[in-house]
């Protein structure tokens, strides 16, 4: 949920994060892509090796993790159109970086009732954090 609307976020194979608004009306023909004007897709470049995005309605922030084994926090959602991405510039640096699982993060979950975020790793550990104060 973002601005009381449903949105989907994904890490793409070309080191981008894409955020798109999900349509609420049923499509006439599900084989035809939903037009850009309705999805308002926006993008942000991220570090190579990023493979997971963690989002929740508990916080306006989002987190990414990947091969470097850090949990990176961003305060601003992607805002660029695909056409306006500058491929020559490096990705925007995260607002904060936290040590995550030593072998890599494999899953995550947010608890609305407890207002907590949990990550699970290949190391067999579960780390529980407050998504608004991750330290």
Secondary structure, 3 states (H helix, E strand, C coil): CECCECEEEEEECCCEEEEEECCCCCCCCCCCCCCHHHHCCEEEECCCCEEEEECCCCCCCEEEEECCCEEEEECCCCCECHHHCCCCCCCCCCCEEEECCCCCEEEEEEECCCCEEEEEECCCCEEEEECCECC
